[in-house]
């Protein structure tokens, strides 16, 4: 009987630990401070701009840093199978190099793009 109580107590402790960790994660994620780039990146997404890239691409990493690694970045990951394949959405959009931006007017631009050009192409205002 004592062994059963120990098992039940351990299971309850693990469940409580999981619930506590989940609650902490949810609260900490929601309380992350918004950066100036979050608003800009959200505007890019709202205006229909999409950034296609690959996790292994150094130019894509630079583009992400330029956008402050915003959680609102309109990013589409194209690399699959450890970087040896391309996601179907990227193939469908004829993405041949990274990074590639496609805008609402169907125009596209490849390579790292400055914030100023992104602002001009979309009408999104950069925070001062």
N, CA, C and O atoms as a GROMACS GRO file, in nm:
protein
  512
    1UNK      N    1   0.082  -0.119   0.000
    1UNK     CA    2   0.000   0.000   0.000
    1UNK      C    3   0.087   0.126   0.000
    1UNK      O    4   0.057   0.223  -0.070
    2UNK      N    5   0.197   0.125   0.080
    2UNK     CA    6   0.288   0.239   0.087
    2UNK      C    7   0.354   0.263  -0.048
    2UNK      O    8   0.374   0.377  -0.089
    3UNK      N    9   0.388   0.154  -0.117
    3UNK     CA   10   0.451   0.165  -0.250
    3UNK      C   11   0.353   0.230  -0.347
    3UNK      O   12   0.394   0.315  -0.427
    4UNK      N   13   0.226   0.193  -0.343
    4UNK     CA   14   0.125   0.252  -0.430
    4UNK      C   15   0.109   0.401  -0.402
    4UNK      O   16   0.093   0.480  -0.495
    5UNK      N   17   0.114   0.439  -0.275
    5UNK     CA   18   0.103   0.581  -0.238
    5UNK      C   19   0.222   0.660  -0.291
    5UNK      O   20   0.206   0.773  -0.337
    6UNK      N   21   0.341   0.601  -0.286
    6UNK     CA   22   0.460   0.667  -0.339
    6UNK      C   23   0.449   0.687  -0.490
    6UNK      O   24   0.487   0.792  -0.542
    7UNK      N   25   0.399   0.588  -0.560
    7UNK     CA   26   0.382   0.599  -0.705
    7UNK      C   27   0.280   0.707  -0.738
    7UNK      O   28   0.302   0.788  -0.828
    8UNK      N   29   0.169   0.708  -0.668
    8UNK     CA   30   0.065   0.809  -0.690
    8UNK      C   31   0.119   0.948  -0.660
    8UNK      O   32   0.095   1.042  -0.736
    9UNK      N   33   0.192   0.962  -0.551
    9UNK     CA   34   0.250   1.092  -0.515
    9UNK      C   35   0.349   1.138  -0.622
    9UNK      O   36   0.352   1.256  -0.656
   10UNK      N   37   0.429   1.047  -0.675
   10UNK     CA   38   0.526   1.081  -0.779
   10UNK      C   39   0.454   1.125  -0.907
   10UNK      O   40   0.493   1.223  -0.970
   11UNK      N   41   0.350   1.053  -0.945
   11UNK     CA   42   0.273   1.089  -1.064
   11UNK      C   43   0.210   1.226  -1.048
   11UNK      O   44   0.214   1.308  -1.140
   12UNK      N   45   0.153   1.253  -0.933
   12UNK     CA   46   0.092   1.384  -0.907
   12UNK      C   47   0.198   1.494  -0.913
   12UNK      O   48   0.174   1.600  -0.970
   13UNK      N   49   0.315   1.469  -0.855
   13UNK     CA   50   0.423   1.568  -0.856
   13UNK      C   51   0.469   1.597  -1.000
   13UNK      O   52   0.492   1.713  -1.034
   14UNK      N   53   0.480   1.494  -1.081
   14UNK     CA   54   0.522   1.513  -1.221
   14UNK      C   55   0.416   1.593  -1.297
   14UNK      O   56   0.449   1.683  -1.374
   15UNK      N   57   0.290   1.560  -1.276
   15UNK     CA   58   0.182   1.633  -1.343
   15UNK      C   59   0.182   1.780  -1.303
   15UNK      O   60   0.168   1.868  -1.388
   16UNK      N   61   0.198   1.806  -1.174
   16UNK     CA   62   0.204   1.945  -1.127
   16UNK      C   63   0.324   2.019  -1.185
   16UNK      O   64   0.314   2.136  -1.220
   17UNK      N   65   0.436   1.950  -1.195
   17UNK     CA   66   0.556   2.010  -1.253
   17UNK      C   67   0.532   2.046  -1.400
   17UNK      O   68   0.570   2.154  -1.444
   18UNK      N   69   0.470   1.957  -1.474
   18UNK     CA   70   0.441   1.983  -1.615
   18UNK      C   71   0.344   2.100  -1.629
   18UNK      O   72   0.363   2.187  -1.714
   19UNK      N   73   0.240   2.102  -1.547
   19UNK     CA   74   0.144   2.212  -1.552
   19UNK      C   75   0.212   2.344  -1.517
   19UNK      O   76   0.188   2.446  -1.583
   20UNK      N   77   0.296   2.344  -1.414
   20UNK     CA   78   0.367   2.466  -1.374
   20UNK      C   79   0.460   2.515  -1.484
   20UNK      O   80   0.465   2.634  -1.513
   21UNK      N   81   0.534   2.423  -1.544
   21UNK     CA   82   0.626   2.460  -1.652
   21UNK      C   83   0.548   2.517  -1.770
   21UNK      O   84   0.590   2.616  -1.830
   22UNK      N   85   0.436   2.454  -1.804
   22UNK     CA   86   0.354   2.504  -1.914
   22UNK      C   87   0.299   2.642  -1.887
   22UNK      O   88   0.299   2.728  -1.975
   23UNK      N   89   0.252   2.664  -1.765
   23UNK     CA   90   0.199   2.795  -1.727
   23UNK      C   91   0.309   2.901  -1.732
   23UNK      O   92   0.286   3.012  -1.781
   24UNK      N   93   0.426   2.867  -1.683
   24UNK     CA   94   0.539   2.960  -1.687
   24UNK      C   95   0.573   2.996  -1.831
   24UNK      O   96   0.594   3.113  -1.863
   25UNK      N   97   0.579   2.895  -1.917
   25UNK     CA   98   0.611   2.918  -2.057
   25UNK      C   99   0.510   3.010  -2.123
   25UNK      O  100   0.547   3.103  -2.195
   26UNK      N  101   0.383   2.986  -2.098
   26UNK     CA  102   0.279   3.068  -2.158
   26UNK      C  103   0.285   3.212  -2.110
   26UNK      O  104   0.271   3.305  -2.190
   27UNK      N  105   0.306   3.231  -1.982
   27UNK     CA  106   0.315   3.367  -1.927
   27UNK      C  107   0.439   3.438  -1.977
   27UNK      O  108   0.432   3.554  -2.017
   28UNK      N  109   0.553   3.369  -1.977
   28UNK     CA  110   0.677   3.434  -2.020
   28UNK      C  111   0.674   3.466  -2.168
   28UNK      O  112   0.728   3.569  -2.208
   29UNK      N  113   0.612   3.382  -2.250
   29UNK     CA  114   0.603   3.408  -2.393
   29UNK      C  115   0.515   3.529  -2.421
   29UNK      O  116   0.548   3.611  -2.507
   30UNK      N  117   0.405   3.542  -2.349
   30UNK     CA  118   0.315   3.655  -2.368
   30UNK      C  119   0.376   3.784  -2.318
   30UNK      O  120   0.342   3.892  -2.366
   31UNK      N  121   0.465   3.774  -2.222
   31UNK     CA  122   0.519   3.896  -2.163
   31UNK      C  123   0.649   3.942  -2.229
   31UNK      O  124   0.713   4.036  -2.182
   32UNK      N  125   0.688   3.876  -2.340
   32UNK     CA  126   0.807   3.922  -2.410
   32UNK      C  127   0.784   4.065  -2.458
   32UNK      O  128   0.678   4.096  -2.511
   33UNK      N  129   0.882   4.150  -2.440
   33UNK     CA  130   0.863   4.288  -2.483
   33UNK      C  131   0.853   4.297  -2.635
   33UNK      O  132   0.926   4.229  -2.707
   34UNK      N  133   0.764   4.379  -2.682
   34UNK     CA  134   0.749   4.401  -2.824
   34UNK      C  135   0.861   4.492  -2.871
   34UNK      O  136   0.890   4.594  -2.808
   35UNK      N  137   0.924   4.456  -2.981
   35UNK     CA  138   1.029   4.541  -3.035
   35UNK      C  139   0.969   4.634  -3.139
   35UNK      O  140   0.856   4.612  -3.184
   36UNK      N  141   1.043   4.736  -3.176
   36UNK     CA  142   0.998   4.826  -3.281
   36UNK      C  143   0.981   4.751  -3.412
   36UNK      O  144   0.899   4.789  -3.496
   37UNK      N  145   1.057   4.646  -3.429
   37UNK     CA  146   1.049   4.567  -3.552
   37UNK      C  147   0.923   4.482  -3.556
   37UNK      O  148   0.879   4.444  -3.665
   38UNK      N  149   0.864   4.450  -3.440
   38UNK     CA  150   0.742   4.370  -3.441
   38UNK      C  151   0.630   4.441  -3.518
   38UNK      O  152   0.560   4.378  -3.597
   39UNK      N  153   0.615   4.569  -3.496
   39UNK     CA  154   0.512   4.646  -3.565
   39UNK      C  155   0.541   4.654  -3.714
   39UNK      O  156   0.451   4.638  -3.796
   40UNK      N  157   0.667   4.677  -3.748
   40UNK     CA  158   0.707   4.684  -3.889
   40UNK      C  159   0.686   4.548  -3.957
   40UNK      O  160   0.631   4.541  -4.066
   41UNK      N  161   0.731   4.442  -3.891
   41UNK     CA  162   0.716   4.308  -3.948
   41UNK      C  163   0.569   4.270  -3.964
   41UNK      O  164   0.531   4.207  -4.062
   42UNK      N  165   0.486   4.309  -3.867
   42UNK     CA  166   0.343   4.281  -3.878
   42UNK      C  167   0.282   4.357  -3.996
   42UNK      O  168   0.196   4.304  -4.066
   43UNK      N  169   0.327   4.479  -4.017
   43UNK     CA  170   0.280   4.557  -4.131
   43UNK      C  171   0.320   4.489  -4.261
   43UNK      O  172   0.240   4.481  -4.355
   44UNK      N  173   0.444   4.439  -4.268
   44UNK     CA  174   0.489   4.368  -4.388
   44UNK      C  175   0.395   4.250  -4.417
   44UNK      O  176   0.352   4.230  -4.531
   45UNK      N  177   0.364   4.175  -4.313
   45UNK     CA  178   0.274   4.060  -4.328
   45UNK      C  179   0.135   4.106  -4.371
   45UNK      O  180   0.075   4.047  -4.461
   46UNK      N  181   0.084   4.212  -4.308
   46UNK     CA  182  -0.049   4.264  -4.340
   46UNK      C  183  -0.056   4.313  -4.485
   46UNK      O  184  -0.162   4.306  -4.548
   47UNK      N  185   0.056   4.364  -4.537
   47UNK     CA  186   0.061   4.417  -4.674
   47UNK      C  187   0.089   4.307  -4.776
   47UNK      O  188   0.102   4.336  -4.895
   48UNK      N  189   0.099   4.183  -4.731
   48UNK     CA  190   0.114   4.071  -4.823
   48UNK      C  191   0.256   4.037  -4.864
   48UNK      O  192   0.277   3.958  -4.956
   49UNK      N  193   0.356   4.094  -4.796
   49UNK     CA  194   0.495   4.061  -4.826
   49UNK      C  195   0.531   3.930  -4.759
   49UNK      O  196   0.490   3.904  -4.645
   50UNK      N  197   0.607   3.846  -4.829
   50UNK     CA  198   0.654   3.720  -4.771
   50UNK      C  199   0.801   3.703  -4.799
   50UNK      O  200   0.849   3.732  -4.909
   51UNK      N  201   0.871   3.656  -4.698
   51UNK     CA  202   1.015   3.634  -4.701
   51UNK      C  203   1.037   3.484  -4.704
   51UNK      O  204   1.008   3.415  -4.606
   52UNK      N  205   1.089   3.432  -4.816
   52UNK     CA  206   1.118   3.290  -4.830
   52UNK      C  207   1.266   3.269  -4.809
   52UNK      O  208   1.349   3.337  -4.870
   53UNK      N  209   1.299   3.175  -4.722
   53UNK     CA  210   1.439   3.151  -4.692
   53UNK      C  211   1.465   3.008  -4.648
   53UNK      O  212   1.376   2.924  -4.647
   54UNK      N  213   1.589   2.985  -4.613
   54UNK     CA  214   1.631   2.853  -4.566
   54UNK      C  215   1.713   2.870  -4.439
   54UNK      O  216   1.791   2.964  -4.426
   55UNK      N  217   1.694   2.778  -4.347
   55UNK     CA  218   1.762   2.788  -4.217
   55UNK      C  219   1.913   2.789  -4.229
   55UNK      O  220   1.981   2.847  -4.145
   56UNK      N  221   1.966   2.726  -4.331
   56UNK     CA  222   2.112   2.717  -4.348
   56UNK      C  223   2.171   2.836  -4.424
   56UNK      O  224   2.293   2.844  -4.439
   57UNK      N  225   2.088   2.926  -4.471
   57UNK     CA  226   2.130   3.038  -4.557
   57UNK      C  227   2.180   3.157  -4.474
   57UNK      O  228   2.104   3.215  -4.397
   58UNK      N  229   2.309   3.193  -4.488
   58UNK     CA  230   2.362   3.306  -4.409
   58UNK      C  231   2.296   3.440  -4.445
   58UNK      O  232   2.280   3.525  -4.358
   59UNK      N  233   2.257   3.459  -4.571
   59UNK     CA  234   2.190   3.584  -4.609
   59UNK      C  235   2.051   3.592  -4.547
   59UNK      O  236   2.004   3.700  -4.512
   60UNK      N  237   1.985   3.477  -4.533
   60UNK     CA  238   1.854   3.473  -4.467
   60UNK      C  239   1.869   3.507  -4.319
   60UNK      O  240   1.786   3.578  -4.262
   61UNK      N  241   1.975   3.455  -4.258
   61UNK     CA  242   2.000   3.485  -4.117
   61UNK      C  243   2.027   3.634  -4.099
   61UNK      O  244   1.981   3.694  -4.001
   62UNK      N  245   2.100   3.695  -4.193
   62UNK     CA  246   2.124   3.840  -4.187
   62UNK      C  247   1.994   3.917  -4.202
   62UNK      O  248   1.972   4.016  -4.132
   63UNK      N  249   1.907   3.871  -4.294
   63UNK     CA  250   1.778   3.939  -4.315
   63UNK      C  251   1.693   3.930  -4.189
   63UNK      O  252   1.629   4.028  -4.151
   64UNK      N  253   1.693   3.815  -4.125
   64UNK     CA  254   1.618   3.799  -4.000
   64UNK      C  255   1.672   3.892  -3.892
   64UNK      O  256   1.594   3.955  -3.820
   65UNK      N  257   1.804   3.903  -3.881
   65UNK     CA  258   1.863   3.993  -3.781
   65UNK      C  259   1.825   4.137  -3.810
   65UNK      O  260   1.799   4.215  -3.718
   66UNK      N  261   1.823   4.173  -3.938
   66UNK     CA  262   1.785   4.309  -3.976
   66UNK      C  263   1.643   4.341  -3.928
   66UNK      O  264   1.612   4.454  -3.891
   67UNK      N  265   1.558   4.239  -3.931
   67UNK     CA  266   1.420   4.256  -3.885
   67UNK      C  267   1.407   4.230  -3.736
   67UNK      O  268   1.296   4.219  -3.684
   68UNK      N  269   1.519   4.220  -3.667
   68UNK     CA  270   1.518   4.204  -3.522
   68UNK      C  271   1.464   4.070  -3.476
   68UNK      O  272   1.416   4.059  -3.363
   69UNK      N  273   1.470   3.967  -3.562
   69UNK     CA  274   1.418   3.834  -3.527
   69UNK      C  275   1.274   3.845  -3.478
   69UNK      O  276   1.231   3.768  -3.392
   70UNK      N  277   1.199   3.940  -3.534
   70UNK     CA  278   1.062   3.965  -3.490
   70UNK      C  279   0.976   3.840  -3.498
   70UNK      O  280   0.986   3.762  -3.592
   71UNK      N  281   0.891   3.824  -3.399
   71UNK     CA  282   0.799   3.711  -3.400
   71UNK      C  283   0.687   3.730  -3.502
   71UNK      O  284   0.611   3.637  -3.528
   72UNK      N  285   0.676   3.850  -3.559
   72UNK     CA  286   0.572   3.878  -3.658
   72UNK      C  287   0.623   3.871  -3.802
   72UNK      O  288   0.550   3.900  -3.897
   73UNK      N  289   0.749   3.833  -3.817
   73UNK     CA  290   0.812   3.830  -3.948
   73UNK      C  291   0.734   3.736  -4.043
   73UNK      O  292   0.704   3.623  -4.006
   74UNK      N  293   0.703   3.783  -4.164
   74UNK     CA  294   0.629   3.699  -4.259
   74UNK      C  295   0.722   3.601  -4.330
   74UNK      O  296   0.743   3.610  -4.452
   75UNK      N  297   0.778   3.508  -4.255
   75UNK     CA  298   0.883   3.419  -4.304
   75UNK      C  299   0.827   3.283  -4.341
   75UNK      O  300   0.743   3.228  -4.270
   76UNK      N  301   0.874   3.228  -4.453
   76UNK     CA  302   0.840   3.094  -4.497
   76UNK      C  303   0.970   3.014  -4.507
   76UNK      O  304   1.059   3.049  -4.584
   77UNK      N  305   0.979   2.907  -4.429
   77UNK     CA  306   1.098   2.820  -4.430
   77UNK      C  307   1.088   2.726  -4.550
   77UNK      O  308   0.990   2.653  -4.565
   78UNK      N  309   1.189   2.730  -4.635
   78UNK     CA  310   1.188   2.648  -4.756
   78UNK      C  311   1.269   2.519  -4.743
   78UNK      O  312   1.244   2.423  -4.816
   79UNK      N  313   1.364   2.515  -4.652
   79UNK     CA  314   1.451   2.397  -4.640
   79UNK      C  315   1.377   2.282  -4.572
   79UNK      O  316   1.312   2.301  -4.469
   80UNK      N  317   1.388   2.166  -4.631
   80UNK     CA  318   1.332   2.044  -4.572
   80UNK      C  319   1.439   1.936  -4.577
   80UNK      O  320   1.543   1.954  -4.640
   81UNK      N  321   1.414   1.826  -4.513
   81UNK     CA  322   1.505   1.711  -4.516
   81UNK      C  323   1.649   1.751  -4.483
   81UNK      O  324   1.742   1.714  -4.555
   82UNK      N  325   1.666   1.826  -4.376
   82UNK     CA  326   1.801   1.867  -4.338
   82UNK      C  327   1.865   1.963  -4.435
   82UNK      O  328   1.988   1.971  -4.443
   83UNK      N  329   1.784   2.037  -4.510
   83UNK     CA  330   1.837   2.136  -4.602
   83UNK      C  331   1.858   2.084  -4.743
   83UNK      O  332   1.907   2.158  -4.829
   84UNK      N  333   1.821   1.958  -4.771
   84UNK     CA  334   1.844   1.902  -4.904
   84UNK      C  335   1.720   1.908  -4.993
   84UNK      O  336   1.728   1.874  -5.111
   85UNK      N  337   1.609   1.951  -4.939
   85UNK     CA  338   1.486   1.959  -5.018
   85UNK      C  339   1.421   2.094  -5.003
   85UNK      O  340   1.466   2.176  -4.924
   86UNK      N  341   1.315   2.116  -5.077
   86UNK     CA  342   1.244   2.243  -5.071
   86UNK      C  343   1.097   2.218  -5.041
   86UNK      O  344   1.035   2.129  -5.100
   87UNK      N  345   1.043   2.296  -4.950
   87UNK     CA  346   0.902   2.284  -4.916
   87UNK      C  347   0.816   2.311  -5.040
   87UNK      O  348   0.853   2.390  -5.126
   88UNK      N  349   0.704   2.244  -5.046
   88UNK     CA  350   0.616   2.255  -5.163
   88UNK      C  351   0.573   2.399  -5.189
   88UNK      O  352   0.566   2.441  -5.305
   89UNK      N  353   0.542   2.474  -5.084
   89UNK     CA  354   0.498   2.613  -5.104
   89UNK      C  355   0.606   2.695  -5.173
   89UNK      O  356   0.576   2.785  -5.252
   90UNK      N  357   0.732   2.665  -5.143
   90UNK     CA  358   0.843   2.737  -5.206
   90UNK      C  359   0.858   2.695  -5.352
   90UNK      O  360   0.884   2.779  -5.439
   91UNK      N  361   0.843   2.566  -5.379
   91UNK     CA  362   0.848   2.517  -5.517
   91UNK      C  363   0.733   2.577  -5.597
   91UNK      O  364   0.752   2.619  -5.712
   92UNK      N  365   0.614   2.580  -5.539
   92UNK     CA  366   0.497   2.636  -5.607
   92UNK      C  367   0.516   2.783  -5.642
   92UNK      O  368   0.466   2.830  -5.744
   93UNK      N  369   0.590   2.855  -5.557
   93UNK     CA  370   0.616   2.997  -5.580
   93UNK      C  371   0.744   3.021  -5.658
   93UNK      O  372   0.789   3.135  -5.673
   94UNK      N  373   0.803   2.912  -5.709
   94UNK     CA  374   0.923   2.919  -5.793
   94UNK      C  375   1.038   2.994  -5.725
   94UNK      O  376   1.104   3.078  -5.785
   95UNK      N  377   1.059   2.962  -5.597
   95UNK     CA  378   1.169   3.022  -5.523
   95UNK      C  379   1.297   2.948  -5.563
   95UNK      O  380   1.310   2.828  -5.540
   96UNK      N  381   1.389   3.021  -5.623
   96UNK     CA  382   1.512   2.960  -5.674
   96UNK      C  383   1.635   2.999  -5.595
   96UNK      O  384   1.740   2.935  -5.608
   97UNK      N  385   1.625   3.102  -5.514
   97UNK     CA  386   1.737   3.147  -5.433
   97UNK      C  387   1.687   3.208  -5.304
   97UNK      O  388   1.570   3.244  -5.292
   98UNK      N  389   1.776   3.220  -5.210
   98UNK     CA  390   1.739   3.269  -5.077
   98UNK      C  391   1.827   3.387  -5.039
   98UNK      O  392   1.945   3.389  -5.073
   99UNK      N  393   1.772   3.484  -4.970
   99UNK     CA  394   1.630   3.505  -4.945
   99UNK      C  395   1.561   3.559  -5.070
   99UNK      O  396   1.624   3.623  -5.155
  100UNK      N  397   1.432   3.534  -5.081
  100UNK     CA  398   1.348   3.592  -5.185
  100UNK      C  399   1.226   3.650  -5.117
  100UNK      O  400   1.160   3.585  -5.036
  101UNK      N  401   1.196   3.773  -5.152
  101UNK     CA  402   1.074   3.840  -5.105
  101UNK      C  403   0.974   3.843  -5.218
  101UNK      O  404   1.010   3.874  -5.332
  102UNK      N  405   0.850   3.812  -5.190
  102UNK     CA  406   0.741   3.829  -5.286
  102UNK      C  407   0.641   3.925  -5.222
  102UNK      O  408   0.601   3.909  -5.107
  103UNK      N  409   0.603   4.025  -5.301
  103UNK     CA  410   0.515   4.131  -5.251
  103UNK      C  411   0.373   4.113  -5.305
  103UNK      O  412   0.351   4.033  -5.396
  104UNK      N  413   0.280   4.186  -5.250
  104UNK     CA  414   0.138   4.173  -5.285
  104UNK      C  415   0.112   4.197  -5.433
  104UNK      O  416   0.019   4.139  -5.489
  105UNK      N  417   0.193   4.280  -5.497
  105UNK     CA  418   0.176   4.308  -5.640
  105UNK      C  419   0.242   4.202  -5.728
  105UNK      O  420   0.254   4.218  -5.849
  106UNK      N  421   0.284   4.091  -5.664
  106UNK     CA  422   0.351   3.977  -5.730
  106UNK      C  423   0.494   4.005  -5.773
  106UNK      O  424   0.559   3.919  -5.832
  107UNK      N  425   0.544   4.124  -5.743
  107UNK     CA  426   0.685   4.150  -5.773
  107UNK      C  427   0.768   4.073  -5.671
  107UNK      O  428   0.721   4.040  -5.563
  108UNK      N  429   0.892   4.047  -5.708
  108UNK     CA  430   0.982   3.974  -5.618
  108UNK      C  431   1.119   4.037  -5.623
  108UNK      O  432   1.158   4.100  -5.721
  109UNK      N  433   1.189   4.017  -5.515
  109UNK     CA  434   1.325   4.068  -5.504
  109UNK      C  435   1.407   3.966  -5.428
  109UNK      O  436   1.365   3.918  -5.323
  110UNK      N  437   1.523   3.934  -5.481
  110UNK     CA  438   1.610   3.836  -5.417
  110UNK      C  439   1.727   3.903  -5.350
  110UNK      O  440   1.767   4.014  -5.386
  111UNK      N  441   1.782   3.836  -5.252
  111UNK     CA  442   1.895   3.888  -5.177
  111UNK      C  443   1.849   3.963  -5.053
  111UNK      O  444   1.730   3.981  -5.029
  112UNK      N  445   1.947   4.005  -4.975
  112UNK     CA  446   1.915   4.082  -4.855
  112UNK      C  447   1.860   4.219  -4.898
  112UNK      O  448   1.917   4.286  -4.984
  113UNK      N  449   1.750   4.258  -4.837
  113UNK     CA  450   1.685   4.384  -4.871
  113UNK      C  451   1.687   4.476  -4.750
  113UNK      O  452   1.660   4.432  -4.638
  114UNK      N  453   1.719   4.601  -4.772
  114UNK     CA  454   1.724   4.697  -4.662
  114UNK      C  455   1.584   4.724  -4.610
  114UNK      O  456   1.484   4.703  -4.680
  115UNK      N  457   1.578   4.772  -4.488
  115UNK     CA  458   1.449   4.809  -4.429
  115UNK      C  459   1.383   4.921  -4.508
  115UNK      O  460   1.261   4.926  -4.522
  116UNK      N  461   1.465   5.011  -4.560
  116UNK     CA  462   1.412   5.123  -4.637
  116UNK      C  463   1.342   5.074  -4.764
  116UNK      O  464   1.235   5.124  -4.799
  117UNK      N  465   1.403   4.978  -4.833
  117UNK     CA  466   1.340   4.925  -4.954
  117UNK      C  467   1.212   4.850  -4.919
  117UNK      O  468   1.111   4.863  -4.988
  118UNK      N  469   1.216   4.770  -4.811
  118UNK     CA  470   1.094   4.702  -4.768
  118UNK      C  471   0.984   4.802  -4.736
  118UNK      O  472   0.867   4.780  -4.768
  119UNK      N  473   1.021   4.912  -4.674
  119UNK     CA  474   0.925   5.017  -4.642
  119UNK      C  475   0.865   5.077  -4.770
  119UNK      O  476   0.744   5.098  -4.779
  120UNK      N  477   0.952   5.106  -4.868
  120UNK     CA  478   0.906   5.163  -4.994
  120UNK      C  479   0.815   5.066  -5.070
  120UNK      O  480   0.714   5.108  -5.126
  121UNK      N  481   0.850   4.938  -5.072
  121UNK     CA  482   0.773   4.838  -5.148
  121UNK      C  483   0.636   4.813  -5.086
  121UNK      O  484   0.542   4.776  -5.157
  122UNK      N  485   0.623   4.832  -4.955
  122UNK     CA  486   0.499   4.796  -4.887
  122UNK      C  487   0.420   4.914  -4.832
  122UNK      O  488   0.301   4.901  -4.803
  123UNK      N  489   0.487   5.028  -4.816
  123UNK     CA  490   0.422   5.142  -4.753
  123UNK      C  491   0.424   5.135  -4.600
  123UNK      O  492   0.361   5.216  -4.533
  124UNK      N  493   0.496   5.037  -4.547
  124UNK     CA  494   0.507   5.024  -4.401
  124UNK      C  495   0.606   5.127  -4.348
  124UNK      O  496   0.712   5.150  -4.406
  125UNK      N  497   0.571   5.188  -4.237
  125UNK     CA  498   0.654   5.292  -4.177
  125UNK      C  499   0.752   5.231  -4.079
  125UNK      O  500   0.716   5.149  -3.994
  126UNK      N  501   0.877   5.273  -4.091
  126UNK     CA  502   0.980   5.229  -3.997
  126UNK      C  503   0.970   5.310  -3.868
  126UNK      O  504   0.952   5.432  -3.872
  127UNK      N  505   0.980   5.242  -3.755
  127UNK     CA  506   0.980   5.312  -3.626
  127UNK      C  507   1.108   5.394  -3.615
  127UNK      O  508   1.215   5.351  -3.656
  128UNK      N  509   1.094   5.512  -3.560
  128UNK     CA  510   1.211   5.601  -3.542
  128UNK      C  511   1.280   5.577  -3.412
  128UNK      O  512   1.379   5.642  -3.381
   0.00000   0.00000   0.00000
